[in-house]
């Protein structure tokens, strides 16, 4: 039976998480369709058609999907799933996927399988529980599997495909909600969830001014995104969208620098899949050193400027 991937996009192009989700779908079978629902979203559909493993792109282009409203998307998805006979429906375990797929699961009266990190078989999946301290293997007996995928657990799909793009009829605008405003953080730095290098600061930074004056030069040298622990966010050092961890963003960059971060399990759950972890902390007993590939026991206010100077 075919598999459906729900594309997360900005109408012009795909979000990186969609590429990881397609890779996860490829482990379930070879017949993969991608649904792109948006407004003037031909660019995103064209990008989806290039992904390796994708057989067909279904394009629903209508004003009702311009802002990816969950109510309208969920209604469309139910129609597409039933008409297409899909056995599995996958979306990224991002804010987008977490907003849309639970509604779809409820409308189809099936259980959602959330945040999977591995696929054992067509009906058996692995997902983290207890902030990543344990892995649960779950088996679903539902005819339709509704799944969100942890992006950091799967590689991004290559752009080597040439799938066809098929326009499908859009559903009616249900009018249950509308977007009245959006506040976006604009930055010249890479987006935190997709960055290859991340510099994160914790409570040890002491203040927001210290965070900026000490860590920003390091991030500039490395071309890195900036992150933070929940303690730094709660203390008001940085905005909420910097938070890495169980209640923040899940990241897996090539290089993660944890500066002044003790390593609470909630933070580790969001970054422990990073390829190389470097920790700087003056406490030699800090839990962060248990997951770090390289650790430096030092005063960060001395070590980081020296590191910037060496770079």
PAZAPA-4460 file (N, C-alpha, C; in steps of 0.05 Angstrom, whole numbers, plus 32768, in hexadecimal, padded with zeros to 4 digits):
% residues 311
    n_x    n_y    n_z   ca_x   ca_y   ca_z    c_x    c_y    c_z   seq   type   mol
   8011   7FE8   8000   8000   8000   8000   8011   8019   8000     1      X     A
   8008   802F   7FF4   8019   8047   7FF2   801B   8055   800D     2      X     A
   8030   8066   800F   8036   8075   8027   8034   8092   8020     3      X     A
   802A   80A2   8033   8026   80BF   802F   8037   80CE   8042     4      X     A
   8046   80E1   8038   8056   80F4   8048   804A   8110   8045     5      X     A
   8045   811D   805B   803A   8138   805B   8051   814B   805B     6      X     A
   8054   815B   8047   806A   816E   8044   8066   8186   8056     7      X     A
   807B   818D   8065   807C   81A7   8073   808B   81BA   8061     8      X     A
   8080   81D1   805C   808C   81E3   8048   8084   8200   804E     9      X     A
   8090   8212   803F   8088   822F   8041   807C   8238   8027    10      X     A
   8071   8227   8017   8066   822B   7FFD   807B   822E   7FE7    11      X     A
   8091   823B   7FED   80A6   823E   7FD9   80B8   8226   7FD8    12      X     A
   80BD   8219   7FEE   80CE   8201   7FEF   80C8   81F0   8007    13      X     A
   80D5   81D9   8009   80D0   81C6   801F   80E1   81CE   8037    14      X     A
   80D6   81C8   804F   80E6   81C9   8067   80F7   81B0   8069    15      X     A
   810E   81B3   8075   8122   819D   8077   8116   8184   8083    16      X     A
   8103   8187   8096   80F8   8170   80A4   80E9   815D   8091    17      X     A
   80DF   8168   807B   80D1   8157   8067   80E4   8142   805B    18      X     A
   80FC   814A   8056   8110   8138   804A   8116   8120   805C    19      X     A
   8118   8126   8076   811C   8110   8089   8104   80FD   808B    20      X     A
   80EC   8109   8089   80D4   80F9   808A   80D1   80E7   8072    21      X     A
   80D9   80F0   805B   80D9   80DF   8043   80EC   80C7   8046    22      X     A
   8103   80CC   8052   8115   80B6   8057   8109   80A1   8069    23      X     A
   80FB   80AA   807E   80ED   8098   8090   80D8   8088   8081    24      X     A
   80C9   8095   806F   80B4   8088   8060   80C0   8073   804D    25      X     A
   80D8   8078   8043   80E4   8065   8031   80EB   804A   803E    26      X     A
   80EC   804A   8059   80F1   8031   8067   80D8   8020   806A    27      X     A
   80C1   802C   8063   80A8   801D   8065   809F   8012   804A    28      X     A
   80AA   801D   8034   80A2   8013   801A   80AC   8026   8004    29      X     A
   80A8   801E   7FEB   80B3   802C   7FD5   809F   803F   7FC8    30      X     A
   8085   803C   7FCE   8070   804C   7FC1   8069   8064   7FD3    31      X     A
   8078   807A   7FD0   8075   8091   7FE2   8068   80A8   7FD3    32      X     A
   8052   80B3   7FDD   8046   80CC   7FD3   804C   80E2   7FE7    33      X     A
   804F   80FA   7FDD   8052   8111   7FEE   803B   8125   7FE9    34      X     A
   802E   812D   7FFE   8018   8141   7FFC   8023   815C   8002    35      X     A
   8020   816F   7FEF   8027   818B   7FF3   800E   819B   7FF2    36      X     A
   8006   81A6   8008   7FED   81B6   800A   7FF5   81D2   8012    37      X     A
   7FEE   81E6   8002   7FF5   8201   8008   7FE8   8214   7FF3    38      X     A
   7FF3   822C   7FF1   7FE9   823F   7FDE   8000   824A   7FCE    39      X     A
   7FFE   8248   7FB4   8015   824F   7FA2   802E   8240   7FAA    40      X     A
   802A   8226   7FAE   803F   8215   7FB9   804C   8203   7FA4    41      X     A
   804C   820B   7F8B   8058   81FC   7F76   8075   81F7   7F7B    42      X     A
   8083   820A   7F87   80A0   8206   7F8D   80A5   81F0   7FA0    43      X     A
   8094   81EE   7FB5   8097   81D8   7FC8   8091   81BD   7FBB    44      X     A
   807C   81BC   7FA9   8076   81A3   7F9C   808C   819A   7F89    45      X     A
   8099   81AE   7F7B   80AF   81A7   7F6A   80C6   819C   7F79    46      X     A
   80CB   81A8   7F91   80E1   819E   7FA2   80DB   8182   7FAC    47      X     A
   80C2   817C   7FB3   80BB   8161   7FBD   80BE   814D   7FA7    48      X     A
   80B8   8155   7F8E   80BB   8142   7F77   80D7   8139   7F72    49      X     A
   80EA   8148   7F7C   8107   8142   7F78   8112   812F   7F8D    50      X     A
   8103   8129   7FA2   810D   8119   7FB7   810F   80FB   7FAF    51      X     A
   8125   80EF   7FB6   8129   80D3   7FB0   8114   80C2   7FBF    52      X     A
   8108   80AF   7FB0   80F4   809D   7FBC   80D8   80A6   7FB9    53      X     A
   80D3   80BF   7FB1   80B7   80C9   7FAE   80AC   80C0   7F93    54      X     A
   8095   80B4   7F93   8088   80AB   7F7A   8076   80C0   7F6F    55      X     A
   8067   80CF   7F80   8054   80E2   7F76   8051   80F9   7F8B    56      X     A
   804D   8111   7F81   8047   8128   7F92   802B   8130   7F8D    57      X     A
   801B   8131   7FA2   7FFF   813B   7FA0   7FFE   8158   7FA9    58      X     A
   7FF5   8169   7F98   7FF5   8186   7F9D   7FD9   8190   7FA1    59      X     A
   7FD4   819B   7FB9   7FBB   81A8   7FBE   7FC1   81C5   7FC2    60      X     A
   7FBB   81D5   7FAE   7FC2   81F2   7FAE   7FA8   8202   7FB0    61      X     A
   7FA5   820E   7FC8   7F8D   821E   7FCD   7F92   8232   7FE3    62      X     A
   7F84   8248   7FE3   7F88   825D   7FF7   7F82   8252   8013    63      X     A
   7F71   823E   8016   7F6A   8233   8030   7F82   8226   803E    64      X     A
   7F97   821F   802E   7FAE   8212   803A   7FC6   8224   803C    65      X     A
   7FC2   823E   8037   7FD9   8250   8036   7FE9   8251   804F    66      X     A
   7FDB   824F   8066   7FE9   8251   8080   7FEA   8237   808F    67      X     A
   7FE5   8221   8080   7FE7   8206   808C   7FD5   8202   80A5    68      X     A
   7FBD   820D   80A3   7FAA   820A   80B9   7FA4   81ED   80BE    69      X     A
   7FA5   81E4   80D7   7FA2   81C8   80DD   7F87   81BD   80D6    70      X     A
   7F71   81CD   80DA   7F56   81C3   80D5   7F52   81BD   80B7    71      X     A
   7F5A   81CF   80A6   7F56   81CB   8089   7F69   81B4   807F    72      X     A
   7F81   81B4   8089   7F94   819F   8080   7F8B   8183   8089    73      X     A
   7F81   8181   80A1   7F78   8167   80AC   7F61   815C   809B    74      X     A
   7F4E   816E   8094   7F37   8165   8084   7F40   815B   8068    75      X     A
   7F53   816A   805C   7F5E   8162   8042   7F6C   8147   8045    76      X     A
   7F7C   8144   8059   7F8B   812C   805D   7F7A   8113   8060    77      X     A
   7F64   8116   806F   7F52   80FF   8072   7F47   80F6   8057    78      X     A
   7F40   8109   8046   7F35   8102   802B   7F4B   80F5   801A    79      X     A
   7F63   8100   801B   7F79   80F6   800B   7F81   80DA   8014    80      X     A
   7F82   80D5   802E   7F8A   80BB   8039   7F75   80A6   8032    81      X     A
   7F5C   80AC   8035   7F47   8099   802E   7F46   8092   8010    82      X     A
   7F49   80A7   8000   7F47   80A2   7FE3   7F60   8095   7FD8    83      X     A
   7F77   809A   7FE5   7F90   808E   7FDC   7F97   8073   7FE7    84      X     A
   7F88   806A   7FFB   7F8D   8050   8007   7FA8   804E   8014    85      X     A
   7FB1   8063   8022   7FCC   8063   802E   7FCC   8052   8048    86      X     A
   7FE2   8044   804B   7FE5   8034   8063   7FF4   8043   8079    87      X     A
   8005   8056   8071   8015   8065   8084   8014   8083   807C    88      X     A
   8012   8094   8090   8012   80B1   808B   8027   80BD   809E    89      X     A
   803B   80CA   8092   8051   80D5   80A2   8054   80F3   809F    90      X     A
   805B   8100   80B5   8062   811C   80B5   8078   8121   80C9    91      X     A
   8087   8137   80C6   809C   813D   80DA   8090   8141   80F6    92      X     A
   809F   813A   810A   8097   813F   8126   809F   815B   812E    93      X     A
   8096   816E   811D   809B   818B   8122   8081   8197   812B    94      X     A
   8081   81B1   812F   8068   81BF   8137   8052   81BA   8122    95      X     A
   805A   81B9   8109   8047   81B4   80F3   803B   8198   80F6    96      X     A
   804B   8184   80F8   8041   8169   80FA   8031   8164   8113    97      X     A
   803A   8170   8129   802C   816C   8142   8011   817A   8142    98      X     A
   800E   818E   8131   7FF5   819D   8130   7FE1   818F   811E    99      X     A
   7FEA   8183   8109   7FD7   8178   80F5   7FD1   815B   80F9   100      X     A
   7FE5   814A   80FD   7FDF   812D   80FD   7FCD   8123   8114   101      X     A
   7FCF   812E   812C   7FBC   8124   8140   7F9F   8128   8138   102      X     A
   7F99   813D   812A   7F7D   8141   8120   7F76   812C   810B   103      X     A
   7F89   8125   80FA   7F85   8111   80E6   7F80   80F6   80F4   104      X     A
   7F90   80EF   8107   7F8D   80D6   8115   7F71   80D4   8123   105      X     A
   7F69   80EA   812F   7F4F   80EA   813C   7F38   80E7   8128   106      X     A
   7F3A   80F4   8111   7F25   80F2   80FC   7F24   80D6   80F1   107      X     A
   7F3B   80C8   80F0   7F3C   80AD   80E5   7F37   8098   80FB   108      X     A
   7F36   80A1   8114   7F32   808F   812B   7F48   807B   812D   109      X     A
   7F61   8084   812A   7F78   8073   812E   7F8B   8080   8142   110      X     A
   7F9E   8071   814C   7FB2   807C   815F   7FC9   8088   8150   111      X     A
   7FD3   809E   8159   7FEB   80A9   814D   8004   809D   815A   112      X     A
   8019   8099   8149   8032   808F   8153   8045   80A7   8150   113      X     A
   804E   80B2   8167   805C   80CB   8167   807A   80C9   816A   114      X     A
   8088   80DA   815B   80A4   80E0   815F   80B5   80C6   815C   115      X     A
   80B1   80B7   8147   80C0   809E   8144   80DD   80A4   813C   116      X     A
   80EF   8093   8146   810C   8095   813F   8116   807D   8130   117      X     A
   8106   8068   812D   810E   8051   811E   80F5   8042   8115   118      X     A
   80F9   8033   80FF   80E3   8023   80F4   80EC   8005   80F3   119      X     A
   80DE   7FF5   8103   80E5   7FD9   8105   80D8   7FC8   80EF   120      X     A
   80BF   7FCF   80E9   80AF   7FC2   80D4   8098   7FD4   80CD   121      X     A
   8086   7FCB   80BC   8070   7FDB   80B2   805D   7FE3   80C9   122      X     A
   805D   7FD3   80DF   804B   7FDA   80F5   8058   7FDE   810F   123      X     A
   8073   7FDE   8110   8082   7FE0   8129   8097   7FF6   8127   124      X     A
   8096   8008   813B   80A6   8020   813B   80B3   8025   8156   125      X     A
   80C9   8034   8156   80D7   803B   816F   80D4   8059   8174   126      X     A
   80CE   8060   818C   80CB   807C   8193   80D7   8081   81AF   127      X     A
   80E3   8098   81B4   80EE   809E   81CF   80D8   80A5   81E3   128      X     A
   80DC   809D   81FC   80CB   80A5   8212   80DC   80AE   8229   129      X     A
   80D0   80BA   823D   80DE   80C4   8255   80F6   80D5   824D   130      X     A
   80F1   80E9   823C   8105   80FD   8233   811D   80EF   8226   131      X     A
   8117   80D9   8218   812D   80CB   820A   813C   80B7   821B   132      X     A
   8135   80B4   8234   8143   80A1   8246   813D   8084   823F   133      X     A
   8126   8080   8231   811F   8065   8229   8112   8066   820D   134      X     A
   8114   804F   8200   8108   804D   81E6   80F1   8038   81E7   135      X     A
   80DA   8040   81DD   80C3   802E   81DD   80BF   8023   81C0   136      X     A
   80BB   8009   81BE   80B5   7FFC   81A5   8096   7FF8   81A4   137      X     A
   8089   8004   8191   806C   8003   8191   8063   7FF6   8177   138      X     A
   804E   7FE6   8179   8042   7FD8   8162   8025   7FE0   815F   139      X     A
   801E   7FE8   8147   8004   7FF3   8141   7FF3   7FDF   8131   140      X     A
   7FDB   7FDB   8139   7FC8   7FC9   812B   7FB5   7FD9   8119   141      X     A
   7FB8   7FF4   8119   7FA6   8005   8109   7FAB   8000   80EB   142      X     A
   7F96   8002   80DB   7F99   7FFE   80BE   7FA9   8015   80B2   143      X     A
   7FA6   802D   80BD   7FB5   8044   80B4   7FC7   804E   80CA   144      X     A
   7FE1   804F   80C5   7FF4   8058   80DA   7FF9   8076   80D6   145      X     A
   7FF3   8086   80EA   7FF7   80A2   80EA   8010   80A7   80FB   146      X     A
   8026   80B2   80EE   8040   80B3   80FB   804D   80CE   80F9   147      X     A
   8059   80D7   810E   806B   80EE   810D   8087   80E4   8111   148      X     A
   809A   80F1   8102   80B5   80E7   8100   80C9   80FB   810D   149      X     A
   80D9   80F2   811F   80EF   8103   812A   8104   8107   8114   150      X     A
   8107   811F   810B   8117   8125   80F4   8134   811D   80F8   151      X     A
   813E   8121   8110   815B   811C   8115   8162   80FE   8114   152      X     A
   814E   80ED   8113   8154   80D0   8113   8158   80C4   80F7   153      X     A
   8152   80D4   80E3   8153   80CB   80C7   8163   80DF   80B6   154      X     A
   8172   80D4   80A3   8181   80E6   8091   816E   80F3   807E   155      X     A
   8176   8109   8072   8166   8118   805E   8166   8109   8044   156      X     A
   8150   8108   8037   814E   80FB   801C   815E   810B   8008   157      X     A
   816A   80FC   7FF6   8179   8109   7FE0   8166   8115   7FCC   158      X     A
   8170   8128   7FBD   8160   8135   7FA8   8167   8129   7F8D   159      X     A
   815F   8110   7F88   8166   8102   7F70   814E   80F5   7F63   160      X     A
   8136   80FE   7F6A   811E   80F2   7F5F   8112   8103   7F49   161      X     A
   80FD   80F9   7F3D   80EF   8107   7F28   80D2   80FE   7F28   162      X     A
   80C4   8103   7F3E   80A8   80FA   7F41   8096   810D   7F31   163      X     A
   807E   8102   7F2C   806A   8112   7F1E   805A   8123   7F33   164      X     A
   8050   8139   7F2B   8040   814A   7F3C   8023   814A   7F33   165      X     A
   8011   8142   7F44   7FF5   813F   7F3D   7FE5   8153   7F4E   166      X     A
   7FD6   8164   7F40   7FC5   8177   7F4E   7FAC   8168   7F58   167      X     A
   7FA4   816D   7F71   7F8C   8161   7F7C   7F79   8177   7F85   168      X     A
   7F5F   8170   7F87   7F4B   8184   7F8E   7F4F   818C   7FAC   169      X     A
   7F4C   81A6   7FB0   7F4E   81B0   7FCC   7F33   81AD   7FDA   170      X     A
   7F33   81AA   7FF4   7F1B   81A9   8003   7F10   81C5   8009   171      X     A
   7EF9   81C6   8015   7EED   81DF   801C   7EFB   81EC   8033   172      X     A
   7EFB   8206   8034   7F06   8214   804C   7EF2   8212   8062   173      X     A
   7EF9   8204   8078   7EE7   81FE   808E   7EE1   8217   809E   174      X     A
   7EF3   822B   809D   7EEF   8244   80AB   7EEF   8242   80C9   175      X     A
   7EFC   822D   80D4   7EFC   8229   80F1   7F11   823B   80FF   176      X     A
   7F25   8243   80F0   7F39   8254   80FC   7F47   8263   80E5   177      X     A
   7F54   8279   80EC   7F63   8288   80D8   7F7B   8295   80E6   178      X     A
   7F90   8298   80D6   7FA8   82A4   80E1   7FA5   82C3   80E2   179      X     A
   7FA9   82CF   80F9   7FA5   82EC   80FC   7FC0   82FA   80FF   180      X     A
   7FD5   82EB   8103   7FEF   82F8   8106   8005   82E3   810B   181      X     A
   801D   82EA   8104   8034   82D8   8108   804C   82E9   810F   182      X     A
   8059   82E2   8125   8072   82F0   812C   8089   82DD   8127   183      X     A
   809A   82E5   8115   80B1   82D5   810D   80CB   82E1   8116   184      X     A
   80DC   82D0   8120   80F7   82D9   8128   8109   82D8   810F   185      X     A
   8114   82EF   8107   8125   82F0   80EF   8142   82F1   80F8   186      X     A
   8152   82E0   80EB   816E   82DF   80F2   817E   82D8   80DA   187      X     A
   8196   82E2   80D9   81A9   82DB   80C3   81B6   82C0   80C8   188      X     A
   81B2   82B6   80E0   81BE   829C   80E7   81AD   8285   80DC   189      X     A
   81B9   826D   80DA   81A9   8256   80D1   8192   8250   80E3   190      X     A
   817D   8244   80D9   8166   823C   80E9   816F   8225   80FC   191      X     A
   8167   8227   8115   8171   8216   812A   816D   81F8   8123   192      X     A
   8155   81F1   811A   814F   81D5   8115   815E   81C8   80FE   193      X     A
   8169   81D9   80EC   8176   81CE   80D4   8194   81D5   80D4   194      X     A
   819E   81E3   80E8   81BA   81EC   80E8   81CE   81D4   80EB   195      X     A
   81E5   81D7   80DE   81F9   81C2   80E0   820B   81C7   80F8   196      X     A
   820C   81E0   8102   821C   81E6   811A   820A   81F7   812C   197      X     A
   820A   81F0   8146   81F9   81FE   8159   820B   8205   8171   198      X     A
   8209   821E   817A   8216   8227   8193   8200   822D   81A7   199      X     A
   8200   821E   81BD   81EB   8221   81D1   81F6   822B   81EC   200      X     A
   81E7   823C   81F9   81EF   8245   8214   81DB   823E   8229   201      X     A
   81E4   823B   8241   81D2   8234   8257   81D2   8248   826D   202      X     A
   81C9   823F   8284   81C7   8250   829C   81E2   825C   82A3   203      X     A
   81F8   824E   829D   8212   8257   82A3   821A   8271   8296   204      X     A
   820B   8279   8281   8211   8293   8274   820C   82AB   8286   205      X     A
   81FB   82A7   8299   81F7   82BC   82AE   81E3   82D2   82A6   206      X     A
   81E2   82DA   828D   81D0   82EF   8284   81CD   82EF   8266   207      X     A
   81B9   82FD   825D   81B5   82FF   8240   81CC   830E   8233   208      X     A
   81D6   8323   8240   81ED   8332   8235   8205   8320   8232   209      X     A
   820B   830F   8246   8221   82FD   8244   821D   82E9   822D   210      X     A
   8204   82DF   822B   81FE   82CC   8216   8206   82D8   81FA   211      X     A
   81FE   82F1   81F6   8203   82FD   81DC   8220   8304   81D8   212      X     A
   822D   8310   81EC   8248   8319   81E8   825C   8302   81E7   213      X     A
   8256   82EC   81F5   8269   82D5   81F5   8264   82C2   81DF   214      X     A
   824B   82BB   81DA   8245   82A5   81C7   8241   82AF   81AA   215      X     A
   8237   82C7   81A6   8233   82D0   818B   824C   82D1   817A   216      X     A
   8263   82DB   8185   827C   82DA   8175   8284   82BD   816D   217      X     A
   827F   82AA   817F   8286   828E   8179   8273   8284   8163   218      X     A
   825A   828A   8165   8247   8281   8150   824D   828E   8135   219      X     A
   8255   82A7   8136   825D   82B5   811D   8274   82A7   8110   220      X     A
   8288   82A0   811F   82A0   8293   8114   8299   8278   8107   221      X     A
   8285   826A   8113   827F   824F   810A   8267   824E   80F6   222      X     A
   825B   8265   80F2   8243   8266   80E1   822C   8255   80ED   223      X     A
   822A   8257   8108   8218   8245   8117   81FE   8253   811E   224      X     A
   81EA   8242   8123   81D1   824B   812F   81D6   824C   814D   225      X     A
   81C5   825B   815B   81C7   825E   8178   81B0   8251   8186   226      X     A
   81B6   8241   819B   81A2   8234   81AB   81A6   823A   81C8   227      X     A
   8195   822D   81D8   8196   8232   81F5   8188   821B   8204   228      X     A
   818F   8218   821D   8181   8206   822E   8167   8213   8238   229      X     A
   8156   8203   8244   813D   820F   824E   8143   8222   8265   230      X     A
   8157   821C   8275   815E   822E   828B   8165   8249   8281   231      X     A
   8174   824B   826B   817B   8265   8260   8163   8274   8255   232      X     A
   8150   8264   8249   8138   8270   823E   8126   827A   8255   233      X     A
   8123   8269   8269   8112   8271   8280   811D   8289   828F   234      X     A
   8137   828C   828F   8144   82A3   829C   8142   82BC   828B   235      X     A
   8138   82BA   8273   8134   82D1   8262   814D   82DA   8252   236      X     A
   8161   82C8   8252   817A   82CF   8243   8175   82D1   8225   237      X     A
   8164   82BF   821B   815F   82BD   81FE   8141   82B7   81F9   238      X     A
   8137   82BA   81E1   811B   82B4   81DB   8116   8296   81DC   239      X     A
   80FC   828F   81DD   80F3   8273   81DE   80FC   8263   81C6   240      X     A
   80FE   826F   81AE   8104   8260   8197   8122   8257   8196   241      X     A
   8132   825F   81A9   814D   8255   81AB   814F   823A   81BA   242      X     A
   8139   8232   81C7   813A   821C   81DA   813E   8201   81CC   243      X     A
   8152   81F2   81D5   8158   81D7   81CC   8151   81C4   81E3   244      X     A
   8142   81AF   81DD   813B   819C   81F2   8120   818F   81EE   245      X     A
   8118   8181   8203   80FF   8172   8201   80E7   8184   81FC   246      X     A
   80E7   819C   8207   80D1   81AF   8203   80D9   81C5   81F0   247      X     A
   80EF   81C1   81E2   80F8   81D4   81CE   80FC   81C6   81B3   248      X     A
   8111   81CD   81A6   8117   81C0   818C   8129   81A8   818F   249      X     A
   8124   8193   817F   8135   817C   817E   8149   8180   8167   250      X     A
   8162   817F   816D   8177   8185   8158   818B   816F   8157   251      X     A
   8198   816D   8140   81AE   8159   813D   81C2   8165   8129   252      X     A
   81D0   817A   8130   81E3   8186   811E   81FD   8176   811C   253      X     A
   820E   817E   8109   8228   8171   8108   8239   8178   8120   254      X     A
   8236   8190   812B   8245   8199   8142   8233   81A9   8155   255      X     A
   8233   81A0   816E   8223   81AE   8183   8235   81B6   8199   256      X     A
   8237   81D0   819E   8247   81DB   81B4   8235   81E4   81CB   257      X     A
   8238   81D6   81E1   8228   81DC   81F9   823A   81EC   820D   258      X     A
   8233   8205   8211   8243   8217   8221   8234   821F   823A   259      X     A
   823E   8218   8251   8231   821F   826A   8216   8210   826E   260      X     A
   8214   81F9   8262   81FC   81E8   8264   8202   81D0   8275   261      X     A
   81F3   81CC   828B   81F9   81B6   829D   81F2   819B   8291   262      X     A
   81DD   819A   8280   81D6   8181   8273   81BE   8173   8280   263      X     A
   81A9   8182   8287   8191   8175   8292   8186   8162   827C   264      X     A
   8179   814D   8285   816F   8139   8272   815C   8145   825D   265      X     A
   814D   8159   8265   813B   8166   8251   814A   8173   823B   266      X     A
   8162   817E   8241   8172   818A   822C   817F   8175   821B   267      X     A
   818A   8161   8228   8198   814B   821A   8185   813D   8206   268      X     A
   816B   813C   820D   8158   812F   81FB   8156   813D   81E0   269      X     A
   815D   8156   81E0   815A   8166   81C7   8173   8168   81B7   270      X     A
   818B   815F   81C1   81A3   8163   81B2   81B7   814B   81B2   271      X     A
   81B0   8136   81C0   81C3   8120   81C3   81C9   8111   81A9   272      X     A
   81B9   8115   8195   81BE   8108   817B   81D1   8118   8169   273      X     A
   81DB   812E   8173   81EE   813E   8164   8207   812D   815E   274      X     A
   8213   8132   8147   8229   8121   813E   8242   8125   8150   275      X     A
   8249   813E   8156   825F   8144   8169   8255   8158   817D   276      X     A
   8259   8151   8197   8250   8163   81AD   8269   816D   81BC   277      X     A
   826B   8187   81BF   8281   8193   81CE   8275   81A2   81E5   278      X     A
   827E   819D   81FD   8273   81AA   8215   8289   81BA   8223   279      X     A
   8281   81D2   822C   8293   81E3   823C   8284   81EA   8255   280      X     A
   828E   81E1   826C   8281   81E5   8286   8296   81E4   829C   281      X     A
   8294   81F4   82B0   82A8   81F5   82C5   82A3   81DF   82DA   282      X     A
   828C   81D1   82D8   8286   81BC   82EB   828D   81A1   82DE   283      X     A
   82A2   8193   82E8   82AA   817A   82DB   8295   8164   82DE   284      X     A
   8282   8167   82F1   826E   8153   82F5   8254   8159   82E5   285      X     A
   8254   816D   82D5   823C   8174   82C5   8234   815D   82B3   286      X     A
   821A   8156   82B3   8210   813F   82A3   8216   8143   8285   287      X     A
   821A   815B   827B   821E   815F   825F   8237   8150   8255   288      X     A
   824B   814D   8267   8263   813F   8260   825F   8121   825A   289      X     A
   8249   8116   8263   8243   80FA   825F   823C   80F5   8242   290      X     A
   8232   8109   8234   822A   8105   8218   823D   8114   8205   291      X     A
   824F   8124   8210   8261   8134   81FF   8277   8123   81F3   292      X     A
   827E   8128   81DA   8295   811C   81CD   82AF   8129   81D6   293      X     A
   82AD   8143   81DB   82C4   8152   81E5   82BA   8165   81FB   294      X     A
   82C8   8165   8212   82C0   8175   8228   82D7   8186   8232   295      X     A
   82D1   819F   8239   82E5   81B1   8244   82DB   81BB   825F   296      X     A
   82E9   81B4   8274   82E2   81BF   828F   82F1   81D9   8292   297      X     A
   82E2   81EF   828F   82EF   8209   8290   82D9   821E   8294   298      X     A
   82E2   8236   829B   82D0   824D   829D   82CA   8256   8281   299      X     A
   82B0   8255   827A   82A8   825C   825F   82AF   8278   8257   300      X     A
   82B0   828B   826A   82B6   82A6   8264   82D4   82AA   825C   301      X     A
   82E4   8296   8263   8300   8296   825A   8304   8285   8241   302      X     A
   82F7   826D   8241   82FB   825A   822C   82EF   8262   8211   303      X     A
   82D7   826D   8212   82CA   8274   81F8   82D8   828A   81E9   304      X     A
   82E0   82A0   81F7   82F0   82B4   81E8   830A   82AA   81DD   305      X     A
   8317   8297   81EC   832F   828B   81E2   8329   827A   81C9   306      X     A
   8313   826C   81C9   830B   825C   81B2   8305   826E   819A   307      X     A
   82F8   8284   819F   82F2   8296   8189   830C   82A1   817E   308      X     A
   831E   82A8   818F   8338   82B2   8186   8348   829E   8175   309      X     A
   8346   8284   817D   8354   826F   816F   8347   826A   8153   310      X     A
   832D   826F   8151   831F   826B   8137   8325   8282   8124   311      X     A
***
